[in-house]
Amino acid sequence: MTEIMDDRPIPEIPIPSQLIVSLAAGPLVLGLRGLDGATQLLQEIGRASEEVFRGDRLPVLNVTPADASPPADDE
């Protein structure tokens, strides 16, 4: 059958604050290292994209001015 829980208080176990700080330090340090790595990666991507749009590697387009008349055909 169903067991009924009585209203006795659950004993609390004191957790030292040094234990909490030491357990939280690891993920915090790993998060900061990951953030630093992501920042460096994004900076490298930005530098690479600047090289693409720089202009010295783009092809030269031979465009005639719009007001120039077409060459005449001599026959």
PyMOL commands that place a pseudoatom at each C-alpha (Angstrom):
pseudoatom trace, name=CA, resn=MET, resi=1, chain=A, elem=C, hetatm=0, pos=[0.000, 0.000, 0.000]
pseudoatom trace, name=CA, resn=THR, resi=2, chain=A, elem=C, hetatm=0, pos=[0.916, 3.644, -0.030]
pseudoatom trace, name=CA, resn=GLU, resi=3, chain=A, elem=C, hetatm=0, pos=[3.337, 4.760, 2.605]
pseudoatom trace, name=CA, resn=ILE, resi=4, chain=A, elem=C, hetatm=0, pos=[2.580, 8.056, 4.329]
pseudoatom trace, name=CA, resn=MET, resi=5, chain=A, elem=C, hetatm=0, pos=[5.550, 10.288, 5.085]
pseudoatom trace, name=CA, resn=ASP, resi=6, chain=A, elem=C, hetatm=0, pos=[5.592, 11.845, 8.507]
pseudoatom trace, name=CA, resn=ASP, resi=7, chain=A, elem=C, hetatm=0, pos=[6.394, 15.498, 9.151]
pseudoatom trace, name=CA, resn=ARG, resi=8, chain=A, elem=C, hetatm=0, pos=[9.805, 14.982, 10.653]
pseudoatom trace, name=CA, resn=PRO, resi=9, chain=A, elem=C, hetatm=0, pos=[12.369, 17.575, 9.505]
pseudoatom trace, name=CA, resn=ILE, resi=10, chain=A, elem=C, hetatm=0, pos=[15.121, 16.383, 7.204]
pseudoatom trace, name=CA, resn=PRO, resi=11, chain=A, elem=C, hetatm=0, pos=[18.498, 16.765, 8.894]
pseudoatom trace, name=CA, resn=GLU, resi=12, chain=A, elem=C, hetatm=0, pos=[20.619, 19.363, 7.149]
pseudoatom trace, name=CA, resn=ILE, resi=13, chain=A, elem=C, hetatm=0, pos=[24.243, 18.624, 6.446]
pseudoatom trace, name=CA, resn=PRO, resi=14, chain=A, elem=C, hetatm=0, pos=[26.400, 21.739, 6.621]
pseudoatom trace, name=CA, resn=ILE, resi=15, chain=A, elem=C, hetatm=0, pos=[28.478, 22.249, 3.489]
pseudoatom trace, name=CA, resn=PRO, resi=16, chain=A, elem=C, hetatm=0, pos=[31.663, 24.234, 4.021]
pseudoatom trace, name=CA, resn=SER, resi=17, chain=A, elem=C, hetatm=0, pos=[31.972, 27.333, 1.850]
pseudoatom trace, name=CA, resn=GLN, resi=18, chain=A, elem=C, hetatm=0, pos=[35.514, 26.356, 0.865]
pseudoatom trace, name=CA, resn=LEU, resi=19, chain=A, elem=C, hetatm=0, pos=[34.136, 23.191, -0.729]
pseudoatom trace, name=CA, resn=ILE, resi=20, chain=A, elem=C, hetatm=0, pos=[31.590, 25.183, -2.734]
pseudoatom trace, name=CA, resn=VAL, resi=21, chain=A, elem=C, hetatm=0, pos=[34.243, 27.647, -3.915]
pseudoatom trace, name=CA, resn=SER, resi=22, chain=A, elem=C, hetatm=0, pos=[36.639, 24.872, -4.894]
pseudoatom trace, name=CA, resn=LEU, resi=23, chain=A, elem=C, hetatm=0, pos=[33.933, 23.056, -6.873]
pseudoatom trace, name=CA, resn=ALA, resi=24, chain=A, elem=C, hetatm=0, pos=[32.918, 26.249, -8.682]
pseudoatom trace, name=CA, resn=ALA, resi=25, chain=A, elem=C, hetatm=0, pos=[36.493, 27.285, -9.548]
pseudoatom trace, name=CA, resn=GLY, resi=26, chain=A, elem=C, hetatm=0, pos=[37.096, 24.550, -12.130]
pseudoatom trace, name=CA, resn=PRO, resi=27, chain=A, elem=C, hetatm=0, pos=[34.181, 25.316, -14.442]
pseudoatom trace, name=CA, resn=LEU, resi=28, chain=A, elem=C, hetatm=0, pos=[34.847, 29.037, -14.080]
pseudoatom trace, name=CA, resn=VAL, resi=29, chain=A, elem=C, hetatm=0, pos=[38.471, 28.686, -15.190]
pseudoatom trace, name=CA, resn=LEU, resi=30, chain=A, elem=C, hetatm=0, pos=[37.497, 26.413, -18.081]
pseudoatom trace, name=CA, resn=GLY, resi=31, chain=A, elem=C, hetatm=0, pos=[34.839, 28.904, -19.174]
pseudoatom trace, name=CA, resn=LEU, resi=32, chain=A, elem=C, hetatm=0, pos=[37.320, 31.766, -19.171]
pseudoatom trace, name=CA, resn=ARG, resi=33, chain=A, elem=C, hetatm=0, pos=[39.814, 29.733, -21.200]
pseudoatom trace, name=CA, resn=GLY, resi=34, chain=A, elem=C, hetatm=0, pos=[37.101, 28.802, -23.689]
pseudoatom trace, name=CA, resn=LEU, resi=35, chain=A, elem=C, hetatm=0, pos=[36.043, 32.433, -23.988]
pseudoatom trace, name=CA, resn=ASP, resi=36, chain=A, elem=C, hetatm=0, pos=[39.641, 33.457, -24.644]
pseudoatom trace, name=CA, resn=GLY, resi=37, chain=A, elem=C, hetatm=0, pos=[39.971, 30.803, -27.340]
pseudoatom trace, name=CA, resn=ALA, resi=38, chain=A, elem=C, hetatm=0, pos=[36.709, 31.851, -28.981]
pseudoatom trace, name=CA, resn=THR, resi=39, chain=A, elem=C, hetatm=0, pos=[37.834, 35.493, -28.985]
pseudoatom trace, name=CA, resn=GLN, resi=40, chain=A, elem=C, hetatm=0, pos=[41.111, 34.621, -30.683]
pseudoatom trace, name=CA, resn=LEU, resi=41, chain=A, elem=C, hetatm=0, pos=[39.282, 32.472, -33.248]
pseudoatom trace, name=CA, resn=LEU, resi=42, chain=A, elem=C, hetatm=0, pos=[36.892, 35.289, -34.128]
pseudoatom trace, name=CA, resn=GLN, resi=43, chain=A, elem=C, hetatm=0, pos=[39.786, 37.744, -34.487]
pseudoatom trace, name=CA, resn=GLU, resi=44, chain=A, elem=C, hetatm=0, pos=[41.554, 35.376, -36.894]
pseudoatom trace, name=CA, resn=ILE, resi=45, chain=A, elem=C, hetatm=0, pos=[38.365, 34.982, -38.926]
pseudoatom trace, name=CA, resn=GLY, resi=46, chain=A, elem=C, hetatm=0, pos=[38.084, 38.778, -39.088]
pseudoatom trace, name=CA, resn=ARG, resi=47, chain=A, elem=C, hetatm=0, pos=[41.650, 39.128, -40.320]
pseudoatom trace, name=CA, resn=ALA, resi=48, chain=A, elem=C, hetatm=0, pos=[41.093, 36.450, -42.965]
pseudoatom trace, name=CA, resn=SER, resi=49, chain=A, elem=C, hetatm=0, pos=[37.930, 38.143, -44.197]
pseudoatom trace, name=CA, resn=GLU, resi=50, chain=A, elem=C, hetatm=0, pos=[39.812, 41.446, -44.524]
pseudoatom trace, name=CA, resn=GLU, resi=51, chain=A, elem=C, hetatm=0, pos=[42.267, 39.721, -46.855]
pseudoatom trace, name=CA, resn=VAL, resi=52, chain=A, elem=C, hetatm=0, pos=[39.416, 38.600, -49.095]
pseudoatom trace, name=CA, resn=PHE, resi=53, chain=A, elem=C, hetatm=0, pos=[38.056, 42.132, -49.526]
pseudoatom trace, name=CA, resn=ARG, resi=54, chain=A, elem=C, hetatm=0, pos=[41.409, 43.853, -49.676]
pseudoatom trace, name=CA, resn=GLY, resi=55, chain=A, elem=C, hetatm=0, pos=[41.482, 44.423, -53.418]
pseudoatom trace, name=CA, resn=ASP, resi=56, chain=A, elem=C, hetatm=0, pos=[44.970, 43.343, -54.459]
pseudoatom trace, name=CA, resn=ARG, resi=57, chain=A, elem=C, hetatm=0, pos=[43.731, 39.829, -55.164]
pseudoatom trace, name=CA, resn=LEU, resi=58, chain=A, elem=C, hetatm=0, pos=[40.604, 40.853, -57.036]
pseudoatom trace, name=CA, resn=PRO, resi=59, chain=A, elem=C, hetatm=0, pos=[40.611, 40.544, -60.836]
pseudoatom trace, name=CA, resn=VAL, resi=60, chain=A, elem=C, hetatm=0, pos=[41.034, 43.659, -62.973]
pseudoatom trace, name=CA, resn=LEU, resi=61, chain=A, elem=C, hetatm=0, pos=[37.856, 44.470, -64.882]
pseudoatom trace, name=CA, resn=ASN, resi=62, chain=A, elem=C, hetatm=0, pos=[38.243, 46.240, -68.215]
pseudoatom trace, name=CA, resn=VAL, resi=63, chain=A, elem=C, hetatm=0, pos=[35.285, 48.599, -68.227]
pseudoatom trace, name=CA, resn=THR, resi=64, chain=A, elem=C, hetatm=0, pos=[34.854, 51.353, -70.780]
pseudoatom trace, name=CA, resn=PRO, resi=65, chain=A, elem=C, hetatm=0, pos=[33.367, 54.667, -69.679]
pseudoatom trace, name=CA, resn=ALA, resi=66, chain=A, elem=C, hetatm=0, pos=[29.618, 54.988, -70.279]
pseudoatom trace, name=CA, resn=ASP, resi=67, chain=A, elem=C, hetatm=0, pos=[29.937, 58.184, -72.376]
pseudoatom trace, name=CA, resn=ALA, resi=68, chain=A, elem=C, hetatm=0, pos=[32.406, 56.683, -74.866]
pseudoatom trace, name=CA, resn=SER, resi=69, chain=A, elem=C, hetatm=0, pos=[30.962, 55.930, -78.302]
pseudoatom trace, name=CA, resn=PRO, resi=70, chain=A, elem=C, hetatm=0, pos=[31.365, 52.446, -79.763]
pseudoatom trace, name=CA, resn=PRO, resi=71, chain=A, elem=C, hetatm=0, pos=[34.097, 51.998, -82.358]
pseudoatom trace, name=CA, resn=ALA, resi=72, chain=A, elem=C, hetatm=0, pos=[33.030, 52.730, -85.954]
pseudoatom trace, name=CA, resn=ASP, resi=73, chain=A, elem=C, hetatm=0, pos=[33.031, 49.912, -88.509]
pseudoatom trace, name=CA, resn=ASP, resi=74, chain=A, elem=C, hetatm=0, pos=[35.092, 50.759, -91.600]
pseudoatom trace, name=CA, resn=GLU, resi=75, chain=A, elem=C, hetatm=0, pos=[33.944, 48.853, -94.703]
for i in range(1, 75): cmd.bond("trace and resi %d" % i, "trace and resi %d" % (i + 1))
show_as sticks, trace
zoom trace
